[in-house]
Amino acid sequence: MVAQKTPQSGMMLAEVARFLKDLGAIKALNLDGGTSSSLYYQGKTFYGKRDDSGQAIARQVKSVLLLLPSG
């Protein structure tokens, strides 16, 4: 997830693709890139939108992609 910390920050889709390729990614999935994006990982929630003071803006989650470990 790419977070927008200020109105001028964030990444364009082509920049994300280049970044992931540089990290060695072979496949990637692009989901909603809106301000409602959030990531829940290891018990912590990361929000994709912040207000002018840098505080996270929590929004309702309407759909999820759940990844479970194999095995």
TIVO-2410 file (N, C-alpha, C; in nm, 3 decimals):
# residues 71
REC num residu      c1      c2      c3 atome chaine
REC   1      M   0.084  -0.117   0.000     N      A
REC   1      M   0.000   0.000   0.000    CA      A
REC   1      M   0.089   0.123   0.000     C      A
REC   2      V   0.053   0.218  -0.082     N      A
REC   2      V   0.124   0.346  -0.087    CA      A
REC   2      V   0.037   0.449  -0.018     C      A
REC   3      A   0.089   0.510   0.086     N      A
REC   3      A   0.013   0.609   0.161    CA      A
REC   3      A   0.039   0.749   0.110     C      A
REC   4      Q  -0.065   0.831   0.110     N      A
REC   4      Q  -0.053   0.971   0.074    CA      A
REC   4      Q  -0.042   1.050   0.202     C      A
REC   5      K   0.076   1.098   0.234     N      A
REC   5      K   0.097   1.170   0.360    CA      A
REC   5      K   0.066   1.319   0.346     C      A
REC   6      T   0.083   1.372   0.227     N      A
REC   6      T   0.047   1.511   0.199    CA      A
REC   6      T  -0.024   1.511   0.064     C      A
REC   7      P  -0.094   1.619   0.030     N      A
REC   7      P  -0.161   1.623  -0.101    CA      A
REC   7      P  -0.064   1.605  -0.219     C      A
REC   8      Q   0.062   1.636  -0.200     N      A
REC   8      Q   0.159   1.625  -0.309    CA      A
REC   8      Q   0.235   1.492  -0.309     C      A
REC   9      S   0.216   1.409  -0.206     N      A
REC   9      S   0.295   1.286  -0.195    CA      A
REC   9      S   0.219   1.168  -0.254     C      A
REC  10      G   0.277   1.053  -0.243     N      A
REC  10      G   0.219   0.932  -0.299    CA      A
REC  10      G   0.296   0.892  -0.424     C      A
REC  11      M   0.246   0.793  -0.495     N      A
REC  11      M   0.313   0.746  -0.616    CA      A
REC  11      M   0.210   0.722  -0.726     C      A
REC  12      M   0.247   0.750  -0.848     N      A
REC  12      M   0.164   0.717  -0.963    CA      A
REC  12      M   0.179   0.566  -0.987     C      A
REC  13      L   0.083   0.507  -1.058     N      A
REC  13      L   0.084   0.363  -1.080    CA      A
REC  13      L   0.213   0.317  -1.148     C      A
REC  14      A   0.261   0.391  -1.246     N      A
REC  14      A   0.385   0.353  -1.314    CA      A
REC  14      A   0.503   0.355  -1.217     C      A
REC  15      E   0.505   0.447  -1.122     N      A
REC  15      E   0.612   0.454  -1.023    CA      A
REC  15      E   0.606   0.333  -0.930     C      A
REC  16      V   0.485   0.293  -0.890     N      A
REC  16      V   0.469   0.175  -0.805    CA      A
REC  16      V   0.518   0.051  -0.880     C      A
REC  17      A   0.481   0.038  -1.006     N      A
REC  17      A   0.523  -0.077  -1.086    CA      A
REC  17      A   0.676  -0.084  -1.096     C      A
REC  18      R   0.738   0.029  -1.122     N      A
REC  18      R   0.885   0.034  -1.132    CA      A
REC  18      R   0.949  -0.001  -0.997     C      A
REC  19      F   0.893   0.051  -0.888     N      A
REC  19      F   0.943   0.024  -0.754    CA      A
REC  19      F   0.934  -0.125  -0.722     C      A
REC  20      L   0.819  -0.187  -0.750     N      A
REC  20      L   0.802  -0.330  -0.723    CA      A
REC  20      L   0.896  -0.414  -0.809     C      A
REC  21      K   0.912  -0.376  -0.935     N      A
REC  21      K   1.004  -0.448  -1.023    CA      A
REC  21      K   1.147  -0.440  -0.970     C      A
REC  22      D   1.186  -0.323  -0.922     N      A
REC  22      D   1.321  -0.305  -0.865    CA      A
REC  22      D   1.340  -0.392  -0.740     C      A
REC  23      L   1.230  -0.420  -0.668     N      A
REC  23      L   1.236  -0.506  -0.551    CA      A
REC  23      L   1.237  -0.654  -0.587     C      A
REC  24      G   1.217  -0.685  -0.716     N      A
REC  24      G   1.218  -0.823  -0.760    CA      A
REC  24      G   1.081  -0.885  -0.778     C      A
REC  25      A   0.976  -0.805  -0.768     N      A
REC  25      A   0.841  -0.860  -0.784    CA      A
REC  25      A   0.821  -0.910  -0.926     C      A
REC  26      I   0.757  -1.025  -0.937     N      A
REC  26      I   0.725  -1.083  -1.067    CA      A
REC  26      I   0.578  -1.058  -1.101     C      A
REC  27      K   0.493  -1.063  -0.999     N      A
REC  27      K   0.351  -1.037  -1.016    CA      A
REC  27      K   0.306  -0.939  -0.909     C      A
REC  28      A   0.207  -0.858  -0.944     N      A
REC  28      A   0.151  -0.762  -0.849    CA      A
REC  28      A   0.003  -0.747  -0.879     C      A
REC  29      L  -0.071  -0.696  -0.782     N      A
REC  29      L  -0.214  -0.678  -0.796    CA      A
REC  29      L  -0.247  -0.534  -0.757     C      A
REC  30      N  -0.317  -0.464  -0.845     N      A
REC  30      N  -0.358  -0.327  -0.817    CA      A
REC  30      N  -0.505  -0.327  -0.778     C      A
REC  31      L  -0.534  -0.282  -0.658     N      A
REC  31      L  -0.671  -0.269  -0.611    CA      A
REC  31      L  -0.708  -0.121  -0.606     C      A
REC  32      D  -0.817  -0.089  -0.543     N      A
REC  32      D  -0.863   0.049  -0.531    CA      A
REC  32      D  -0.751   0.138  -0.480     C      A
REC  33      G  -0.721   0.241  -0.553     N      A
REC  33      G  -0.616   0.332  -0.512    CA      A
REC  33      G  -0.670   0.456  -0.443     C      A
REC  34      G  -0.793   0.448  -0.395     N      A
REC  34      G  -0.855   0.564  -0.333    CA      A
REC  34      G  -0.809   0.589  -0.191     C      A
REC  35      T  -0.861   0.695  -0.134     N      A
REC  35      T  -0.822   0.734   0.001    CA      A
REC  35      T  -0.877   0.642   0.108     C      A
REC  36      S  -0.965   0.549   0.071     N      A
REC  36      S  -1.018   0.454   0.169    CA      A
REC  36      S  -0.926   0.335   0.188     C      A
REC  37      S  -0.816   0.328   0.115     N      A
REC  37      S  -0.723   0.216   0.125    CA      A
REC  37      S  -0.663   0.207   0.264     C      A
REC  38      S  -0.650   0.084   0.313     N      A
REC  38      S  -0.584   0.061   0.440    CA      A
REC  38      S  -0.521  -0.078   0.437     C      A
REC  39      L  -0.429  -0.101   0.528     N      A
REC  39      L  -0.359  -0.229   0.534    CA      A
REC  39      L  -0.355  -0.272   0.681     C      A
REC  40      Y  -0.395  -0.395   0.707     N      A
REC  40      Y  -0.387  -0.452   0.841    CA      A
REC  40      Y  -0.279  -0.560   0.836     C      A
REC  41      Y  -0.173  -0.543   0.913     N      A
REC  41      Y  -0.059  -0.634   0.907    CA      A
REC  41      Y  -0.001  -0.650   1.046     C      A
REC  42      Q   0.011  -0.775   1.089     N      A
REC  42      Q   0.069  -0.809   1.219    CA      A
REC  42      Q   0.006  -0.728   1.332     C      A
REC  43      G  -0.129  -0.721   1.331     N      A
REC  43      G  -0.201  -0.656   1.439    CA      A
REC  43      G  -0.204  -0.505   1.435     C      A
REC  44      K  -0.155  -0.445   1.328     N      A
REC  44      K  -0.151  -0.299   1.320    CA      A
REC  44      K  -0.219  -0.254   1.191     C      A
REC  45      T  -0.295  -0.144   1.200     N      A
REC  45      T  -0.364  -0.090   1.083    CA      A
REC  45      T  -0.289   0.032   1.031     C      A
REC  46      F  -0.268   0.034   0.900     N      A
REC  46      F  -0.203   0.146   0.831    CA      A
REC  46      F  -0.306   0.207   0.737     C      A
REC  47      Y  -0.328   0.337   0.747     N      A
REC  47      Y  -0.427   0.405   0.665    CA      A
REC  47      Y  -0.360   0.480   0.551     C      A
REC  48      G  -0.426   0.483   0.435     N      A
REC  48      G  -0.369   0.543   0.316    CA      A
REC  48      G  -0.390   0.692   0.305     C      A
REC  49      K  -0.467   0.751   0.392     N      A
REC  49      K  -0.493   0.895   0.384    CA      A
REC  49      K  -0.465   0.960   0.517     C      A
REC  50      R  -0.405   1.077   0.514     N      A
REC  50      R  -0.374   1.152   0.636    CA      A
REC  50      R  -0.425   1.295   0.620     C      A
REC  51      D  -0.456   1.358   0.732     N      A
REC  51      D  -0.500   1.497   0.726    CA      A
REC  51      D  -0.378   1.590   0.719     C      A
REC  52      D  -0.403   1.719   0.717     N      A
REC  52      D  -0.294   1.816   0.702    CA      A
REC  52      D  -0.192   1.811   0.815     C      A
REC  53      S  -0.234   1.762   0.932     N      A
REC  53      S  -0.140   1.752   1.045    CA      A
REC  53      S  -0.068   1.618   1.049     C      A
REC  54      G  -0.098   1.528   0.953     N      A
REC  54      G  -0.031   1.399   0.947    CA      A
REC  54      G  -0.103   1.287   1.019     C      A
REC  55      Q  -0.219   1.317   1.078     N      A
REC  55      Q  -0.296   1.215   1.150    CA      A
REC  55      Q  -0.371   1.127   1.049     C      A
REC  56      A  -0.372   0.997   1.077     N      A
REC  56      A  -0.441   0.903   0.989    CA      A
REC  56      A  -0.591   0.930   0.988     C      A
REC  57      I  -0.652   0.916   0.872     N      A
REC  57      I  -0.796   0.929   0.857    CA      A
REC  57      I  -0.852   0.789   0.836     C      A
REC  58      A  -0.921   0.738   0.938     N      A
REC  58      A  -0.979   0.604   0.929    CA      A
REC  58      A  -1.111   0.612   0.853     C      A
REC  59      R  -1.130   0.520   0.760     N      A
REC  59      R  -1.254   0.514   0.683    CA      A
REC  59      R  -1.311   0.374   0.691     C      A
REC  60      Q  -1.439   0.361   0.664     N      A
REC  60      Q  -1.503   0.230   0.666    CA      A
REC  60      Q  -1.446   0.142   0.555     C      A
REC  61      V  -1.431   0.013   0.586     N      A
REC  61      V  -1.383  -0.083   0.488    CA      A
REC  61      V  -1.503  -0.150   0.423     C      A
REC  62      K  -1.510  -0.144   0.291     N      A
REC  62      K  -1.624  -0.201   0.219    CA      A
REC  62      K  -1.591  -0.337   0.158     C      A
REC  63      S  -1.466  -0.362   0.130     N      A
REC  63      S  -1.425  -0.492   0.077    CA      A
REC  63      S  -1.282  -0.519   0.121     C      A
REC  64      V  -1.246  -0.648   0.126     N      A
REC  64      V  -1.113  -0.686   0.173    CA      A
REC  64      V  -1.053  -0.794   0.084     C      A
REC  65      L  -0.922  -0.801   0.086     N      A
REC  65      L  -0.849  -0.912   0.028    CA      A
REC  65      L  -0.771  -0.973   0.142     C      A
REC  66      L  -0.801  -1.098   0.173     N      A
REC  66      L  -0.740  -1.167   0.287    CA      A
REC  66      L  -0.637  -1.265   0.234     C      A
REC  67      L  -0.514  -1.253   0.280     N      A
REC  67      L  -0.407  -1.345   0.242    CA      A
REC  67      L  -0.371  -1.429   0.364     C      A
REC  68      L  -0.378  -1.558   0.349     N      A
REC  68      L  -0.345  -1.650   0.456    CA      A
REC  68      L  -0.218  -1.726   0.423     C      A
REC  69      P  -0.137  -1.759   0.523     N      A
REC  69      P  -0.015  -1.838   0.496    CA      A
REC  69      P  -0.052  -1.977   0.444     C      A
REC  70      S   0.028  -2.027   0.353     N      A
REC  70      S   0.004  -2.163   0.304    CA      A
REC  70      S   0.055  -2.264   0.403     C      A
REC  71      G  -0.002  -2.384   0.396     N      A
REC  71      G   0.044  -2.492   0.481    CA      A
REC  71      G  -0.032  -2.504   0.600     C      A
***
